[in-house]
Amino acid sequence: MPSMPSDPDKYPPLDPGAPIPDDPGELSPDSPVPLPPPPTEPVPVTPVPSEPSPDPTPPDAVPEPA
């Protein structure tokens, strides 16, 4: 593949009839590379504590007598 100039004004003109190349980030349906098998068991997710959860009972709440 020829190297492109760093100045955008010096790029060669695009040919509207030229085929659009495939996106290398995606596998085409006829790709010979098989996808890896799915994991057999779920990976455990360790929760990261960002903040302690607030107490549902405010500290100034007084329990009502029965």
mmCIF file as gemmi writes it, N, C-alpha and C atoms, coordinates in Angstrom:
data_model
loop_
_atom_site.group_PDB
_atom_site.id
_atom_site.type_symbol
_atom_site.label_atom_id
_atom_site.label_alt_id
_atom_site.label_comp_id
_atom_site.label_asym_id
_atom_site.label_entity_id
_atom_site.label_seq_id
_atom_site.pdbx_PDB_ins_code
_atom_site.Cartn_x
_atom_site.Cartn_y
_atom_site.Cartn_z
_atom_site.occupancy
_atom_site.B_iso_or_equiv
_atom_site.pdbx_formal_charge
_atom_site.auth_seq_id
_atom_site.auth_asym_id
_atom_site.pdbx_PDB_model_num
ATOM 1 N N . MET Axp A 1 ? 0.852 -1.169 0 1 0 ? 1 A 1
ATOM 2 C CA . MET Axp A 1 ? 0 0 0 1 0 ? 1 A 1
ATOM 3 C C . MET Axp A 1 ? 0.9 1.236 0 1 0 ? 1 A 1
ATOM 4 N N . PRO Axp A 2 ? 0.658 2.168 -0.87 1 0 ? 2 A 1
ATOM 5 C CA . PRO Axp A 2 ? 1.519 3.352 -0.91 1 0 ? 2 A 1
ATOM 6 C C . PRO Axp A 2 ? 1.263 4.233 0.299 1 0 ? 2 A 1
ATOM 7 N N . SER Axp A 3 ? 2.331 4.868 0.764 1 0 ? 3 A 1
ATOM 8 C CA . SER Axp A 3 ? 2.164 5.741 1.926 1 0 ? 3 A 1
ATOM 9 C C . SER Axp A 3 ? 1.474 7.027 1.504 1 0 ? 3 A 1
ATOM 10 N N . MET Axp A 4 ? 0.592 7.511 2.353 1 0 ? 4 A 1
ATOM 11 C CA . MET Axp A 4 ? -0.159 8.723 2.052 1 0 ? 4 A 1
ATOM 12 C C . MET Axp A 4 ? 0.622 9.929 2.56 1 0 ? 4 A 1
ATOM 13 N N . PRO Axp A 5 ? 0.516 11.041 1.875 1 0 ? 5 A 1
ATOM 14 C CA . PRO Axp A 5 ? 1.188 12.253 2.361 1 0 ? 5 A 1
ATOM 15 C C . PRO Axp A 5 ? 0.539 12.747 3.646 1 0 ? 5 A 1
ATOM 16 N N . SER Axp A 6 ? 1.328 13.423 4.474 1 0 ? 6 A 1
ATOM 17 C CA . SER Axp A 6 ? 0.783 13.9 5.742 1 0 ? 6 A 1
ATOM 18 C C . SER Axp A 6 ? -0.109 15.117 5.556 1 0 ? 6 A 1
ATOM 19 N N . ASP Axp A 7 ? 0.038 15.844 4.443 1 0 ? 7 A 1
ATOM 20 C CA . ASP Axp A 7 ? -0.792 17.022 4.184 1 0 ? 7 A 1
ATOM 21 C C . ASP Axp A 7 ? -2.087 16.576 3.507 1 0 ? 7 A 1
ATOM 22 N N . PRO Axp A 8 ? -3.256 16.821 4.127 1 0 ? 8 A 1
ATOM 23 C CA . PRO Axp A 8 ? -4.521 16.365 3.522 1 0 ? 8 A 1
ATOM 24 C C . PRO Axp A 8 ? -4.79 16.974 2.153 1 0 ? 8 A 1
ATOM 25 N N . ASP Axp A 9 ? -4.243 18.139 1.868 1 0 ? 9 A 1
ATOM 26 C CA . ASP Axp A 9 ? -4.474 18.767 0.563 1 0 ? 9 A 1
ATOM 27 C C . ASP Axp A 9 ? -3.737 18.046 -0.555 1 0 ? 9 A 1
ATOM 28 N N . LYS Axp A 10 ? -2.792 17.186 -0.216 1 0 ? 10 A 1
ATOM 29 C CA . LYS Axp A 10 ? -2.007 16.498 -1.248 1 0 ? 10 A 1
ATOM 30 C C . LYS Axp A 10 ? -2.469 15.063 -1.476 1 0 ? 10 A 1
ATOM 31 N N . TYR Axp A 11 ? -3.591 14.662 -0.87 1 0 ? 11 A 1
ATOM 32 C CA . TYR Axp A 11 ? -4.108 13.319 -1.105 1 0 ? 11 A 1
ATOM 33 C C . TYR Axp A 11 ? -4.538 13.192 -2.56 1 0 ? 11 A 1
ATOM 34 N N . PRO Axp A 12 ? -4.39 12.003 -3.145 1 0 ? 12 A 1
ATOM 35 C CA . PRO Axp A 12 ? -4.885 11.82 -4.514 1 0 ? 12 A 1
ATOM 36 C C . PRO Axp A 12 ? -6.404 11.868 -4.528 1 0 ? 12 A 1
ATOM 37 N N . PRO Axp A 13 ? -7.003 12.272 -5.627 1 0 ? 13 A 1
ATOM 38 C CA . PRO Axp A 13 ? -8.475 12.317 -5.684 1 0 ? 13 A 1
ATOM 39 C C . PRO Axp A 13 ? -9.065 10.916 -5.593 1 0 ? 13 A 1
ATOM 40 N N . LEU Axp A 14 ? -10.228 10.813 -4.975 1 0 ? 14 A 1
ATOM 41 C CA . LEU Axp A 14 ? -10.899 9.521 -4.834 1 0 ? 14 A 1
ATOM 42 C C . LEU Axp A 14 ? -11.61 9.171 -6.125 1 0 ? 14 A 1
ATOM 43 N N . ASP Axp A 15 ? -11.541 7.897 -6.479 1 0 ? 15 A 1
ATOM 44 C CA . ASP Axp A 15 ? -12.235 7.418 -7.673 1 0 ? 15 A 1
ATOM 45 C C . ASP Axp A 15 ? -13.604 6.919 -7.228 1 0 ? 15 A 1
ATOM 46 N N . PRO Axp A 16 ? -14.698 7.56 -7.659 1 0 ? 16 A 1
ATOM 47 C CA . PRO Axp A 16 ? -16.021 7.106 -7.208 1 0 ? 16 A 1
ATOM 48 C C . PRO Axp A 16 ? -16.354 5.69 -7.648 1 0 ? 16 A 1
ATOM 49 N N . GLY Axp A 17 ? -15.704 5.167 -8.673 1 0 ? 17 A 1
ATOM 50 C CA . GLY Axp A 17 ? -15.991 3.813 -9.14 1 0 ? 17 A 1
ATOM 51 C C . GLY Axp A 17 ? -15.135 2.759 -8.472 1 0 ? 17 A 1
ATOM 52 N N . ALA Axp A 18 ? -14.179 3.177 -7.64 1 0 ? 18 A 1
ATOM 53 C CA . ALA Axp A 18 ? -13.289 2.212 -6.997 1 0 ? 18 A 1
ATOM 54 C C . ALA Axp A 18 ? -14.041 1.451 -5.91 1 0 ? 18 A 1
ATOM 55 N N . PRO Axp A 19 ? -13.732 0.165 -5.731 1 0 ? 19 A 1
ATOM 56 C CA . PRO Axp A 19 ? -14.408 -0.598 -4.668 1 0 ? 19 A 1
ATOM 57 C C . PRO Axp A 19 ? -13.97 -0.095 -3.294 1 0 ? 19 A 1
ATOM 58 N N . ILE Axp A 20 ? -14.886 -0.136 -2.351 1 0 ? 20 A 1
ATOM 59 C CA . ILE Axp A 20 ? -14.593 0.3 -0.986 1 0 ? 20 A 1
ATOM 60 C C . ILE Axp A 20 ? -13.933 -0.873 -0.258 1 0 ? 20 A 1
ATOM 61 N N . PRO Axp A 21 ? -12.755 -0.658 0.321 1 0 ? 21 A 1
ATOM 62 C CA . PRO Axp A 21 ? -12.102 -1.773 1.026 1 0 ? 21 A 1
ATOM 63 C C . PRO Axp A 21 ? -12.88 -2.171 2.27 1 0 ? 21 A 1
ATOM 64 N N . ASP Axp A 22 ? -12.74 -3.45 2.648 1 0 ? 22 A 1
ATOM 65 C CA . ASP Axp A 22 ? -13.418 -3.944 3.844 1 0 ? 22 A 1
ATOM 66 C C . ASP Axp A 22 ? -12.824 -3.286 5.08 1 0 ? 22 A 1
ATOM 67 N N . ASP Axp A 23 ? -13.643 -3.17 6.105 1 0 ? 23 A 1
ATOM 68 C CA . ASP Axp A 23 ? -13.174 -2.638 7.373 1 0 ? 23 A 1
ATOM 69 C C . ASP Axp A 23 ? -12.335 -3.723 8.048 1 0 ? 23 A 1
ATOM 70 N N . PRO Axp A 24 ? -11.049 -3.46 8.3 1 0 ? 24 A 1
ATOM 71 C CA . PRO Axp A 24 ? -10.224 -4.507 8.917 1 0 ? 24 A 1
ATOM 72 C C . PRO Axp A 24 ? -10.618 -4.815 10.356 1 0 ? 24 A 1
ATOM 73 N N . GLY Axp A 25 ? -11.455 -3.984 10.961 1 0 ? 25 A 1
ATOM 74 C CA . GLY Axp A 25 ? -11.861 -4.227 12.333 1 0 ? 25 A 1
ATOM 75 C C . GLY Axp A 25 ? -12.979 -5.239 12.461 1 0 ? 25 A 1
ATOM 76 N N . GLU Axp A 26 ? -13.576 -5.651 11.355 1 0 ? 26 A 1
ATOM 77 C CA . GLU Axp A 26 ? -14.675 -6.609 11.412 1 0 ? 26 A 1
ATOM 78 C C . GLU Axp A 26 ? -14.342 -7.823 10.55 1 0 ? 26 A 1
ATOM 79 N N . LEU Axp A 27 ? -14.799 -8.975 10.979 1 0 ? 27 A 1
ATOM 80 C CA . LEU Axp A 27 ? -14.597 -10.187 10.195 1 0 ? 27 A 1
ATOM 81 C C . LEU Axp A 27 ? -15.732 -10.312 9.194 1 0 ? 27 A 1
ATOM 82 N N . SER Axp A 28 ? -15.371 -10.583 7.97 1 0 ? 28 A 1
ATOM 83 C CA . SER Axp A 28 ? -16.405 -10.764 6.963 1 0 ? 28 A 1
ATOM 84 C C . SER Axp A 28 ? -16.986 -12.168 7.106 1 0 ? 28 A 1
ATOM 85 N N . PRO Axp A 29 ? -18.218 -12.404 6.605 1 0 ? 29 A 1
ATOM 86 C CA . PRO Axp A 29 ? -18.84 -13.731 6.764 1 0 ? 29 A 1
ATOM 87 C C . PRO Axp A 29 ? -18.023 -14.855 6.145 1 0 ? 29 A 1
ATOM 88 N N . ASP Axp A 30 ? -17.266 -14.564 5.08 1 0 ? 30 A 1
ATOM 89 C CA . ASP Axp A 30 ? -16.493 -15.626 4.431 1 0 ? 30 A 1
ATOM 90 C C . ASP Axp A 30 ? -15.05 -15.649 4.934 1 0 ? 30 A 1
ATOM 91 N N . SER Axp A 31 ? -14.823 -15.12 6.118 1 0 ? 31 A 1
ATOM 92 C CA . SER Axp A 31 ? -13.474 -15.088 6.668 1 0 ? 31 A 1
ATOM 93 C C . SER Axp A 31 ? -13.034 -16.506 7.037 1 0 ? 31 A 1
ATOM 94 N N . PRO Axp A 32 ? -11.808 -16.883 6.672 1 0 ? 32 A 1
ATOM 95 C CA . PRO Axp A 32 ? -11.341 -18.238 7.013 1 0 ? 32 A 1
ATOM 96 C C . PRO Axp A 32 ? -10.966 -18.37 8.485 1 0 ? 32 A 1
ATOM 97 N N . VAL Axp A 33 ? -10.866 -17.267 9.217 1 0 ? 33 A 1
ATOM 98 C CA . VAL Axp A 33 ? -10.474 -17.334 10.623 1 0 ? 33 A 1
ATOM 99 C C . VAL Axp A 33 ? -11.713 -17.619 11.462 1 0 ? 33 A 1
ATOM 100 N N . PRO Axp A 34 ? -11.758 -18.766 12.161 1 0 ? 34 A 1
ATOM 101 C CA . PRO Axp A 34 ? -12.935 -19.061 12.99 1 0 ? 34 A 1
ATOM 102 C C . PRO Axp A 34 ? -12.926 -18.219 14.254 1 0 ? 34 A 1
ATOM 103 N N . LEU Axp A 35 ? -14.109 -17.953 14.759 1 0 ? 35 A 1
ATOM 104 C CA . LEU Axp A 35 ? -14.22 -17.229 16.014 1 0 ? 35 A 1
ATOM 105 C C . LEU Axp A 35 ? -13.888 -18.171 17.162 1 0 ? 35 A 1
ATOM 106 N N . PRO Axp A 36 ? -13.316 -17.648 18.25 1 0 ? 36 A 1
ATOM 107 C CA . PRO Axp A 36 ? -13.028 -18.527 19.387 1 0 ? 36 A 1
ATOM 108 C C . PRO Axp A 36 ? -14.324 -19.009 20.015 1 0 ? 36 A 1
ATOM 109 N N . PRO Axp A 37 ? -14.314 -20.193 20.629 1 0 ? 37 A 1
ATOM 110 C CA . PRO Axp A 37 ? -15.544 -20.697 21.251 1 0 ? 37 A 1
ATOM 111 C C . PRO Axp A 37 ? -15.938 -19.815 22.425 1 0 ? 37 A 1
ATOM 112 N N . PRO Axp A 38 ? -17.225 -19.749 22.736 1 0 ? 38 A 1
ATOM 113 C CA . PRO Axp A 38 ? -17.652 -18.941 23.879 1 0 ? 38 A 1
ATOM 114 C C . PRO Axp A 38 ? -17.148 -19.552 25.178 1 0 ? 38 A 1
ATOM 115 N N . PRO Axp A 39 ? -16.973 -18.756 26.21 1 0 ? 39 A 1
ATOM 116 C CA . PRO Axp A 39 ? -16.503 -19.314 27.485 1 0 ? 39 A 1
ATOM 117 C C . PRO Axp A 39 ? -17.518 -20.291 28.05 1 0 ? 39 A 1
ATOM 118 N N . THR Axp A 40 ? -17.006 -21.357 28.672 1 0 ? 40 A 1
ATOM 119 C CA . THR Axp A 40 ? -17.899 -22.4 29.177 1 0 ? 40 A 1
ATOM 120 C C . THR Axp A 40 ? -18.526 -22.011 30.512 1 0 ? 40 A 1
ATOM 121 N N . GLU Axp A 41 ? -17.835 -21.214 31.312 1 0 ? 41 A 1
ATOM 122 C CA . GLU Axp A 41 ? -18.412 -20.774 32.577 1 0 ? 41 A 1
ATOM 123 C C . GLU Axp A 41 ? -18.221 -19.269 32.702 1 0 ? 41 A 1
ATOM 124 N N . PRO Axp A 42 ? -19.159 -18.597 33.353 1 0 ? 42 A 1
ATOM 125 C CA . PRO Axp A 42 ? -19.041 -17.138 33.449 1 0 ? 42 A 1
ATOM 126 C C . PRO Axp A 42 ? -17.844 -16.725 34.298 1 0 ? 42 A 1
ATOM 127 N N . VAL Axp A 43 ? -17.247 -15.629 33.921 1 0 ? 43 A 1
ATOM 128 C CA . VAL Axp A 43 ? -16.108 -15.111 34.668 1 0 ? 43 A 1
ATOM 129 C C . VAL Axp A 43 ? -16.656 -14.322 35.856 1 0 ? 43 A 1
ATOM 130 N N . PRO Axp A 44 ? -16.192 -14.626 37.064 1 0 ? 44 A 1
ATOM 131 C CA . PRO Axp A 44 ? -16.718 -13.888 38.224 1 0 ? 44 A 1
ATOM 132 C C . PRO Axp A 44 ? -16.303 -12.42 38.162 1 0 ? 44 A 1
ATOM 133 N N . VAL Axp A 45 ? -17.263 -11.558 38.445 1 0 ? 45 A 1
ATOM 134 C CA . VAL Axp A 45 ? -16.997 -10.124 38.428 1 0 ? 45 A 1
ATOM 135 C C . VAL Axp A 45 ? -16.872 -9.655 39.866 1 0 ? 45 A 1
ATOM 136 N N . THR Axp A 46 ? -15.733 -9.061 40.177 1 0 ? 46 A 1
ATOM 137 C CA . THR Axp A 46 ? -15.522 -8.559 41.525 1 0 ? 46 A 1
ATOM 138 C C . THR Axp A 46 ? -16.007 -7.118 41.576 1 0 ? 46 A 1
ATOM 139 N N . PRO Axp A 47 ? -17.025 -6.83 42.398 1 0 ? 47 A 1
ATOM 140 C CA . PRO Axp A 47 ? -17.511 -5.447 42.459 1 0 ? 47 A 1
ATOM 141 C C . PRO Axp A 47 ? -16.465 -4.537 43.093 1 0 ? 47 A 1
ATOM 142 N N . VAL Axp A 48 ? -16.328 -3.364 42.529 1 0 ? 48 A 1
ATOM 143 C CA . VAL Axp A 48 ? -15.379 -2.394 43.057 1 0 ? 48 A 1
ATOM 144 C C . VAL Axp A 48 ? -16.173 -1.378 43.869 1 0 ? 48 A 1
ATOM 145 N N . PRO Axp A 49 ? -15.933 -1.312 45.177 1 0 ? 49 A 1
ATOM 146 C CA . PRO Axp A 49 ? -16.704 -0.356 45.986 1 0 ? 49 A 1
ATOM 147 C C . PRO Axp A 49 ? -16.255 1.069 45.688 1 0 ? 49 A 1
ATOM 148 N N . SER Axp A 50 ? -17.16 1.869 45.142 1 0 ? 50 A 1
ATOM 149 C CA . SER Axp A 50 ? -16.815 3.255 44.851 1 0 ? 50 A 1
ATOM 150 C C . SER Axp A 50 ? -17.137 4.124 46.06 1 0 ? 50 A 1
ATOM 151 N N . GLU Axp A 51 ? -18.29 3.901 46.656 1 0 ? 51 A 1
ATOM 152 C CA . GLU Axp A 51 ? -18.693 4.621 47.867 1 0 ? 51 A 1
ATOM 153 C C . GLU Axp A 51 ? -19.473 3.653 48.742 1 0 ? 51 A 1
ATOM 154 N N . PRO Axp A 52 ? -19.381 3.793 50.049 1 0 ? 52 A 1
ATOM 155 C CA . PRO Axp A 52 ? -20.21 2.917 50.894 1 0 ? 52 A 1
ATOM 156 C C . PRO Axp A 52 ? -21.681 3.238 50.684 1 0 ? 52 A 1
ATOM 157 N N . SER Axp A 53 ? -22.496 2.207 50.679 1 0 ? 53 A 1
ATOM 158 C CA . SER Axp A 53 ? -23.921 2.431 50.45 1 0 ? 53 A 1
ATOM 159 C C . SER Axp A 53 ? -24.52 3.15 51.654 1 0 ? 53 A 1
ATOM 160 N N . PRO Axp A 54 ? -25.396 4.113 51.414 1 0 ? 54 A 1
ATOM 161 C CA . PRO Axp A 54 ? -25.974 4.857 52.544 1 0 ? 54 A 1
ATOM 162 C C . PRO Axp A 54 ? -26.916 3.976 53.359 1 0 ? 54 A 1
ATOM 163 N N . ASP Axp A 55 ? -26.964 4.24 54.647 1 0 ? 55 A 1
ATOM 164 C CA . ASP Axp A 55 ? -27.844 3.497 55.546 1 0 ? 55 A 1
ATOM 165 C C . ASP Axp A 55 ? -29.285 3.898 55.233 1 0 ? 55 A 1
ATOM 166 N N . PRO Axp A 56 ? -30.173 2.939 54.995 1 0 ? 56 A 1
ATOM 167 C CA . PRO Axp A 56 ? -31.55 3.31 54.655 1 0 ? 56 A 1
ATOM 168 C C . PRO Axp A 56 ? -32.273 4.025 55.795 1 0 ? 56 A 1
ATOM 169 N N . THR Axp A 57 ? -31.827 3.838 57.047 1 0 ? 57 A 1
ATOM 170 C CA . THR Axp A 57 ? -32.461 4.505 58.189 1 0 ? 57 A 1
ATOM 171 C C . THR Axp A 57 ? -31.622 5.721 58.564 1 0 ? 57 A 1
ATOM 172 N N . PRO Axp A 58 ? -32.191 6.921 58.499 1 0 ? 58 A 1
ATOM 173 C CA . PRO Axp A 58 ? -31.392 8.092 58.898 1 0 ? 58 A 1
ATOM 174 C C . PRO Axp A 58 ? -31.012 8.011 60.372 1 0 ? 58 A 1
ATOM 175 N N . PRO Axp A 59 ? -29.864 8.557 60.753 1 0 ? 59 A 1
ATOM 176 C CA . PRO Axp A 59 ? -29.422 8.42 62.149 1 0 ? 59 A 1
ATOM 177 C C . PRO Axp A 59 ? -30.332 9.139 63.142 1 0 ? 59 A 1
ATOM 178 N N . ASP Axp A 60 ? -31.087 10.162 62.713 1 0 ? 60 A 1
ATOM 179 C CA . ASP Axp A 60 ? -31.949 10.88 63.646 1 0 ? 60 A 1
ATOM 180 C C . ASP Axp A 60 ? -33.36 10.291 63.731 1 0 ? 60 A 1
ATOM 181 N N . ALA Axp A 61 ? -33.602 9.171 63.041 1 0 ? 61 A 1
ATOM 182 C CA . ALA Axp A 61 ? -34.934 8.559 63.076 1 0 ? 61 A 1
ATOM 183 C C . ALA Axp A 61 ? -35.107 7.816 64.401 1 0 ? 61 A 1
ATOM 184 N N . VAL Axp A 62 ? -36.214 8.074 65.057 1 0 ? 62 A 1
ATOM 185 C CA . VAL Axp A 62 ? -36.503 7.428 66.339 1 0 ? 62 A 1
ATOM 186 C C . VAL Axp A 62 ? -37.571 6.371 66.089 1 0 ? 62 A 1
ATOM 187 N N . PRO Axp A 63 ? -37.321 5.117 66.508 1 0 ? 63 A 1
ATOM 188 C CA . PRO Axp A 63 ? -38.354 4.086 66.297 1 0 ? 63 A 1
ATOM 189 C C . PRO Axp A 63 ? -39.602 4.394 67.124 1 0 ? 63 A 1
ATOM 190 N N . GLU Axp A 64 ? -40.758 4.175 66.508 1 0 ? 64 A 1
ATOM 191 C CA . GLU Axp A 64 ? -42.022 4.464 67.21 1 0 ? 64 A 1
ATOM 192 C C . GLU Axp A 64 ? -42.299 3.381 68.25 1 0 ? 64 A 1
ATOM 193 N N . PRO Axp A 65 ? -42.785 3.774 69.419 1 0 ? 65 A 1
ATOM 194 C CA . PRO Axp A 65 ? -43.115 2.748 70.427 1 0 ? 65 A 1
ATOM 195 C C . PRO Axp A 65 ? -44.33 1.929 69.993 1 0 ? 65 A 1
ATOM 196 N N . ALA Axp A 66 ? -44.315 0.667 70.368 1 0 ? 66 A 1
ATOM 197 C CA . ALA Axp A 66 ? -45.397 -0.219 69.937 1 0 ? 66 A 1
ATOM 198 C C . ALA Axp A 66 ? -46.654 -0.031 70.742 1 0 ? 66 A 1
